[in-house]
Amino acid sequence: MNVLLLGSGGREHALAWKLAQSPTLRKGTDTLYAAPGNPGIAAHATIVPLDATDHAAVVAFAKDKAVGLVVIGPEAPLVDGLADSLRAAGVPVFGPGKAAAQLEGSKGFTKDLCTRANIPTAGYARVATLDAARIALDLFGAPVVVKADGLAAGKGVTVAMTRAEADAAIADLFAETGAEAVIEEFLEGEEVSLFVLTDGNALMPFGSAQDHKRVGDGDVGPNTGGMGAYSPARVLTPALEAQAIREIVAPTVAAMAMEGMPFSGVLYAGLMLTAQGPKLIEYNARFGDPECQVLMLRFAGDLLETLLAVAEGRLADLGGAAFYDDPALSVVMAARGYPGTPAAGGAIGGIDAAEATGAIVFQAGTRAGENGIVASGGRVLAVTATGATVAQAQAAAYRAVDALDFTDGFCRRDIGWREVARERGDGQA
């Protein structure tokens, strides 16, 4: 069976790496295609020049190449309804349709769904003008969370600790014509990510992770798309995970189905572990980046078989997802200037040396230059390793980072710090 993977980031490199290992993808007979891909993905897949915004071209390619599964990696094509176009043509696809993808595409939609389904989340107000935002800030006080109501590549959120920061955030947001926002109550607790596969009916828990959104060590500076992650996030205990699925994820899947928008794909629930229990921060409608990288290193099953079962509505026929016990940790190498305007064109060397340490270097914002691989985006590489403990996985990942030659690159040096502190017995980090 031929497979088409859409996307060009570190998430898609990790998916390509794992899909290529699948026994369901018969060597010498079946082909894994990727579009638009990147130099790292090209080591595992046949790169094809497809534009995901051209639905007709994607459908035609899938039909021409007898593609048995399309895996949509990033969120934009999902929100744009590409999965609907493929399903209408009879092509199995992993990823939700346009209506269901609103869970990521509109924070306001998700918050309203939480209200209807009695799902625990932060108090909120949806606002469409600067004046309404100011009134909401008066209501919530500080600290407060300001979110752009739309896709923002993980960077449309401001956690404002003071009213001045909040005022600056809404002024910046409403400088854009047609902007809308969600103003949210600030939740106290530790943030964690839970992944659940669903075909609209059955649920399969698919691991946990903890992302590091802030650009600087110690969780300082502006939010990014993610500077690193580790898995599993043991602070999400089995009891808390079961509670989150029971009170948050399962009611979401049931409500979406009842309202005629069944969700098929992966639900990535960003949770805050509060004193009152897990509360939903937001949903993503696809695997996270760099969370996907650590999940793929730990997943012990056949990824293609699993994603195909989701696409074909057969998830209940599979057992639970199997993961290796050893934790995995990923360190993002970003280009100088990120999350502002990143430096482009910087040469990247030492990938072979880094992988000789036992790590895997997933490529994200890269392209082939005249003399080798160069940077072409904000987050450029995700250096990922495993170990018997998070501390050992952290040490292995940074050994690989130090083997790279990327003058224009930088990274955080404390990925996994909370769990490493817990492993040392330092108490709650």
C-alpha positions as CSV (number, residue, x, y, z in Angstrom):
1,M,0.0,0.0,0.0
2,N,1.4,3.4,-1.0
3,V,1.3,6.2,1.6
4,L,1.4,10.0,1.2
5,L,2.7,12.1,4.1
6,L,2.0,15.9,3.8
7,G,4.2,18.4,5.6
8,S,7.8,19.6,5.9
9,G,8.6,20.0,9.6
10,G,10.3,18.0,12.3
11,R,7.0,16.4,13.1
12,E,6.7,15.1,9.6
13,H,10.3,13.9,9.6
14,A,9.5,11.9,12.8
15,L,6.4,10.4,11.2
16,A,8.3,9.5,8.0
17,W,11.0,7.9,10.1
18,K,8.5,5.7,11.9
19,L,6.2,5.0,8.9
20,A,9.2,3.8,6.9
21,Q,9.8,1.1,9.6
22,S,6.3,-0.2,9.3
23,P,5.9,-3.9,8.3
24,T,2.7,-2.8,6.6
25,L,4.8,-0.8,4.1
26,R,6.1,-3.7,2.1
27,K,9.7,-3.1,1.1
28,G,10.3,-3.0,-2.7
29,T,6.6,-3.0,-3.4
30,D,5.0,0.0,-1.6
31,T,6.2,3.6,-1.7
32,L,6.1,6.3,1.0
33,Y,5.7,9.7,-0.7
34,A,6.1,13.0,1.1
35,A,5.2,16.5,0.0
36,P,6.8,19.0,0.2
37,G,9.2,17.2,2.6
38,N,12.7,18.3,3.6
39,P,16.2,16.9,3.2
40,G,15.8,14.7,6.3
41,I,12.4,13.3,5.2
42,A,14.0,12.5,1.8
43,A,16.1,9.8,3.5
44,H,12.9,7.9,4.2
45,A,10.4,8.9,1.5
46,T,10.1,9.8,-2.1
47,I,9.7,13.6,-2.3
48,V,7.0,14.9,-4.7
49,P,6.1,18.5,-5.6
50,L,2.6,18.8,-4.2
51,D,0.9,21.9,-2.7
52,A,-1.5,20.9,0.1
53,T,-3.6,24.0,-0.7
54,D,-4.4,22.5,-4.1
55,H,-6.9,19.9,-3.1
56,A,-7.6,18.7,-6.6
57,A,-3.9,18.1,-7.2
58,V,-3.5,16.1,-4.0
59,V,-6.6,14.0,-4.8
60,A,-5.4,13.4,-8.3
61,F,-2.0,12.3,-7.1
62,A,-3.5,10.0,-4.5
63,K,-5.7,8.4,-7.1
64,D,-2.9,8.1,-9.7
65,K,-0.5,6.5,-7.3
66,A,-3.1,4.2,-5.7
67,V,-2.4,5.8,-2.3
68,G,-4.0,3.8,0.5
69,L,-3.5,6.4,3.2
70,V,-2.8,10.1,3.3
71,V,-1.3,11.4,6.6
72,I,-1.8,15.1,7.1
73,G,0.9,16.4,9.4
74,P,0.4,20.1,9.9
75,E,-2.7,22.0,11.1
76,A,-3.3,24.4,8.2
77,P,-4.4,21.8,5.6
78,L,-6.8,20.3,8.2
79,V,-8.4,23.6,9.0
80,D,-8.6,24.2,5.2
81,G,-10.6,21.0,4.8
82,L,-8.2,18.9,2.8
83,A,-9.3,15.7,4.7
84,D,-12.8,16.3,3.5
85,S,-11.7,16.6,-0.1
86,L,-9.8,13.3,0.1
87,R,-12.6,11.4,1.9
88,A,-15.1,12.6,-0.7
89,A,-12.9,11.0,-3.3
90,G,-12.7,7.8,-1.4
91,V,-9.1,8.2,-0.2
92,P,-8.5,7.1,3.4
93,V,-6.9,9.9,5.4
94,F,-5.5,10.4,8.9
95,G,-6.7,13.7,10.2
96,P,-10.0,15.5,11.0
97,G,-12.3,17.3,8.5
98,K,-12.7,21.0,8.5
99,A,-15.6,21.2,10.9
100,A,-13.8,19.0,13.5
101,A,-10.5,20.8,13.0
102,Q,-12.1,23.9,14.5
103,L,-11.0,22.4,17.8
104,E,-7.6,23.8,16.9
105,G,-8.6,26.4,14.3
106,S,-10.8,28.4,16.7
107,K,-10.1,28.7,20.4
108,G,-13.5,30.3,20.9
109,F,-15.2,27.3,19.3
110,T,-13.4,24.9,21.7
111,K,-14.2,27.0,24.7
112,D,-17.9,27.2,23.7
113,L,-17.9,23.4,23.2
114,C,-16.4,23.0,26.7
115,T,-19.3,25.0,28.1
116,R,-21.9,22.9,26.3
117,A,-20.3,19.6,27.3
118,N,-19.4,20.6,30.9
119,I,-15.7,20.1,30.2
120,P,-13.4,21.6,32.9
121,T,-11.4,24.5,31.5
122,A,-10.5,28.1,32.4
123,G,-13.1,30.8,32.6
124,Y,-13.1,32.9,29.4
125,A,-14.5,35.6,27.4
126,R,-14.6,35.8,23.5
127,V,-13.9,39.3,22.2
128,A,-13.9,40.9,18.8
129,T,-12.9,44.5,19.6
130,L,-10.3,46.2,21.6
131,D,-12.9,47.8,23.9
132,A,-14.5,44.4,24.6
133,A,-11.0,43.0,25.4
134,R,-10.4,45.8,27.9
135,I,-13.7,45.0,29.6
136,A,-12.7,41.4,29.8
137,L,-9.4,42.3,31.3
138,D,-11.2,44.3,34.0
139,L,-13.2,41.2,34.8
140,F,-10.3,38.8,35.0
141,G,-7.5,41.0,36.4
142,A,-3.9,39.8,36.3
143,P,-2.3,37.5,35.7
144,V,-4.4,36.6,32.7
145,V,-4.1,34.8,29.4
146,V,-4.6,36.4,26.0
147,K,-5.1,34.1,23.0
148,A,-5.5,35.0,19.3
149,D,-8.6,33.1,18.1
150,G,-7.0,31.3,15.1
151,L,-3.9,29.4,14.0
152,A,-0.8,31.1,15.3
153,A,1.9,28.3,15.0
154,G,2.0,28.0,18.8
155,K,2.9,31.7,19.3
156,G,-0.5,33.4,19.6
157,V,-0.6,33.2,23.4
158,T,0.5,35.7,25.9
159,V,0.5,34.8,29.6
160,A,0.4,38.4,31.0
161,M,1.5,38.6,34.6
162,T,0.6,42.3,34.8
163,R,-2.2,44.5,33.4
164,A,0.3,46.4,31.4
165,E,1.5,43.2,29.7
166,A,-2.1,42.3,29.0
167,D,-2.9,45.7,27.6
168,A,0.1,45.5,25.3
169,A,-0.9,42.0,24.1
170,I,-4.4,43.0,23.1
171,A,-3.2,46.2,21.5
172,D,-0.8,44.2,19.4
173,L,-3.5,41.6,18.6
174,F,-6.2,44.1,17.6
175,A,-3.8,46.0,15.4
176,E,-4.7,43.3,12.8
177,T,-8.0,43.9,10.9
178,G,-10.7,41.4,11.8
179,A,-8.9,40.0,14.8
180,E,-10.7,38.1,17.5
181,A,-9.4,36.9,20.8
182,V,-10.1,34.7,23.9
183,I,-9.3,36.2,27.3
184,E,-8.9,33.5,29.8
185,E,-8.6,33.0,33.6
186,F,-5.0,32.2,34.6
187,L,-4.7,28.6,35.8
188,E,-2.2,27.6,38.5
189,G,-0.5,24.3,38.0
190,E,1.9,22.3,35.8
191,E,1.2,22.0,32.1
192,V,1.2,18.7,30.3
193,S,0.3,17.2,26.9
194,L,-1.9,14.2,26.4
195,F,-2.4,12.5,23.1
196,V,-5.4,10.3,22.2
197,L,-6.2,8.6,18.9
198,T,-9.8,8.4,17.9
199,D,-11.8,7.4,14.9
200,G,-14.8,9.3,16.2
201,N,-16.0,6.5,18.4
202,A,-13.2,4.4,19.9
203,L,-10.3,6.1,21.9
204,M,-6.7,5.0,22.2
205,P,-4.5,6.8,24.7
206,F,-1.2,7.6,22.8
207,G,1.2,8.9,25.3
208,S,2.1,12.1,27.2
209,A,4.8,14.7,26.9
210,Q,5.8,18.0,28.4
211,D,6.7,20.8,26.0
212,H,8.8,23.9,26.8
213,K,7.2,26.9,25.0
214,R,9.3,29.8,26.3
215,V,12.4,30.6,24.3
216,G,14.8,30.9,27.2
217,D,16.2,28.7,30.0
218,G,14.1,28.8,33.1
219,D,10.9,29.3,31.0
220,V,11.6,33.0,30.3
221,G,10.9,35.1,27.2
222,P,8.2,34.9,24.5
223,N,6.3,31.8,23.6
224,T,7.6,29.7,20.6
225,G,6.3,26.8,18.7
226,G,8.2,24.6,21.2
227,M,11.9,24.5,22.2
228,G,11.9,20.9,23.4
229,A,9.9,18.1,25.0
230,Y,10.2,14.9,26.8
231,S,8.0,11.8,27.2
232,P,6.4,10.4,29.2
233,A,5.3,13.2,31.4
234,R,5.1,11.2,34.6
235,V,3.5,14.1,36.5
236,L,0.4,13.0,34.6
237,T,-0.1,9.9,36.7
238,P,-2.2,7.0,35.4
239,A,-5.0,8.2,37.7
240,L,-4.8,11.7,36.3
241,E,-4.7,10.5,32.7
242,A,-7.8,8.4,33.2
243,Q,-9.5,11.4,34.8
244,A,-8.5,13.6,31.9
245,I,-9.8,11.1,29.3
246,R,-13.0,10.6,31.3
247,E,-13.8,14.2,32.0
248,I,-12.2,16.0,29.0
249,V,-11.3,13.9,25.9
250,A,-14.2,11.4,25.9
251,P,-16.9,14.1,26.4
252,T,-15.3,16.1,23.5
253,V,-15.3,13.2,21.1
254,A,-18.9,12.4,22.1
255,A,-20.1,16.0,21.7
256,M,-18.4,16.4,18.3
257,A,-20.1,13.2,17.1
258,M,-23.5,14.3,18.5
259,E,-23.2,17.7,16.8
260,G,-22.4,16.1,13.4
261,M,-18.7,16.9,13.4
262,P,-17.1,13.5,14.3
263,F,-13.4,13.9,15.0
264,S,-11.0,11.3,13.4
265,G,-7.3,11.6,14.0
266,V,-5.2,12.5,17.0
267,L,-6.5,14.8,19.7
268,Y,-3.6,16.6,21.4
269,A,-5.0,18.0,24.7
270,G,-3.0,20.7,26.4
271,L,-3.8,20.3,30.1
272,M,-3.2,22.2,33.3
273,L,-2.9,20.0,36.4
274,T,-4.7,22.3,38.9
275,A,-5.5,21.6,42.5
276,Q,-9.1,20.9,41.3
277,G,-7.8,18.3,38.8
278,P,-6.9,18.4,35.1
279,K,-8.4,21.3,33.1
280,L,-8.2,21.8,29.3
281,I,-6.0,24.7,28.1
282,E,-6.5,24.0,24.4
283,Y,-6.7,21.3,21.8
284,N,-4.5,20.7,18.7
285,A,-5.9,18.5,15.9
286,R,-2.5,16.9,15.0
287,F,0.6,15.6,16.6
288,G,2.7,18.3,18.3
289,D,6.1,19.4,17.3
290,P,8.5,18.5,19.0
291,E,6.2,16.2,21.0
292,C,5.8,13.9,17.9
293,Q,9.5,13.4,17.9
294,V,9.6,11.9,21.4
295,L,6.4,9.9,20.9
296,M,7.8,8.3,17.7
297,L,11.0,7.2,19.5
298,R,9.0,5.6,22.2
299,F,6.2,4.0,20.1
300,A,6.8,0.3,19.8
301,G,3.9,-0.5,17.4
302,D,3.2,-0.4,13.7
303,L,2.4,3.2,13.0
304,L,1.0,2.7,9.6
305,E,-1.3,0.0,10.8
306,T,-2.5,2.2,13.7
307,L,-3.1,5.3,11.6
308,L,-4.9,3.3,8.9
309,A,-7.2,1.8,11.6
310,V,-8.1,5.3,12.6
311,A,-8.8,6.4,9.0
312,E,-10.9,3.3,8.3
313,G,-12.9,3.5,11.6
314,R,-11.4,0.2,12.9
315,L,-9.5,1.6,16.0
316,A,-11.6,-0.6,18.3
317,D,-10.1,-3.7,16.7
318,L,-6.6,-2.8,17.8
319,G,-5.3,-3.3,21.3
320,G,-3.7,-0.4,23.3
321,A,-0.7,1.5,22.1
322,A,2.6,-0.1,23.1
323,F,5.5,2.2,24.2
324,Y,9.0,1.5,25.2
325,D,9.7,2.2,28.9
326,D,12.7,4.4,28.4
327,P,11.9,8.1,28.2
328,A,12.8,10.2,25.2
329,L,13.8,13.9,25.1
330,S,14.1,16.3,22.2
331,V,16.1,19.6,22.1
332,V,15.1,22.1,19.4
333,M,17.9,23.9,17.6
334,A,16.5,27.2,16.4
335,A,17.9,29.9,14.1
336,R,19.3,33.1,15.6
337,G,16.5,35.6,15.9
338,Y,13.7,33.1,16.6
339,P,10.9,33.6,17.5
340,G,11.3,36.9,15.8
341,T,12.8,37.0,12.3
342,P,15.1,34.0,12.1
343,A,18.5,34.0,10.3
344,A,18.2,32.0,7.1
345,G,20.8,30.2,5.1
346,G,23.1,29.2,8.0
347,A,25.2,26.1,7.2
348,I,24.4,23.0,9.2
349,G,27.1,20.4,9.7
350,G,27.8,17.5,12.1
351,I,24.5,15.7,11.7
352,D,26.3,12.4,11.1
353,A,28.5,13.0,14.2
354,A,25.5,13.9,16.3
355,E,23.7,10.7,15.2
356,A,26.8,8.7,15.9
357,T,26.2,9.4,19.6
358,G,23.0,7.4,19.3
359,A,20.6,10.3,18.9
360,I,18.3,11.1,16.0
361,V,18.4,14.5,14.4
362,F,15.0,15.3,13.0
363,Q,15.1,18.1,10.4
364,A,12.4,20.9,10.4
365,G,13.4,24.2,8.9
366,T,16.1,22.9,6.5
367,R,16.8,22.9,2.8
368,A,19.5,21.6,0.5
369,G,22.0,24.3,-0.3
370,E,24.9,24.4,-2.8
371,N,27.3,23.0,-0.2
372,G,25.0,21.0,2.0
373,I,22.1,21.5,4.3
374,V,21.2,25.1,5.4
375,A,18.6,26.6,7.7
376,S,15.4,27.8,6.2
377,G,13.1,28.4,9.1
378,G,12.8,29.3,12.8
379,R,13.0,25.9,14.4
380,V,15.6,24.0,12.4
381,L,16.5,20.7,14.1
382,A,15.0,18.5,16.8
383,V,17.8,16.5,18.4
384,T,16.2,13.5,20.1
385,A,17.5,10.8,22.3
386,T,16.4,8.2,24.8
387,G,17.8,7.0,28.2
388,A,16.9,4.9,31.2
389,T,15.8,8.2,33.0
390,V,14.9,11.6,31.8
391,A,18.3,12.8,33.1
392,Q,20.1,10.3,30.9
393,A,18.0,11.1,27.9
394,Q,18.7,14.8,28.5
395,A,22.5,14.1,28.7
396,A,22.3,12.0,25.5
397,A,20.5,14.7,23.6
398,Y,22.9,17.4,24.6
399,R,25.9,15.3,23.7
400,A,24.4,15.1,20.2
401,V,23.7,18.9,20.2
402,D,27.3,19.6,21.1
403,A,28.4,17.4,18.1
404,L,26.6,19.7,15.6
405,D,28.2,22.5,13.7
406,F,25.4,25.1,13.4
407,T,26.9,28.6,14.1
408,D,23.6,30.4,13.6
409,G,21.8,28.0,15.9
410,F,20.9,28.2,19.5
411,C,18.9,26.0,22.0
412,R,17.7,25.9,25.5
413,R,20.0,24.0,27.8
414,D,17.4,22.9,30.4
415,I,14.9,20.8,28.5
416,G,13.3,18.4,30.9
417,W,14.4,20.3,34.0
418,R,11.2,19.7,36.0
419,E,11.3,15.9,35.7
420,V,15.1,15.8,36.1
421,A,14.6,17.6,39.4
422,R,11.9,15.2,40.5
423,E,14.2,12.3,39.6
424,R,16.8,13.8,41.9
425,G,14.3,14.0,44.6
426,D,14.2,17.8,44.7
427,G,10.5,17.8,45.3
428,Q,7.9,19.5,43.1
429,A,9.8,21.5,40.5
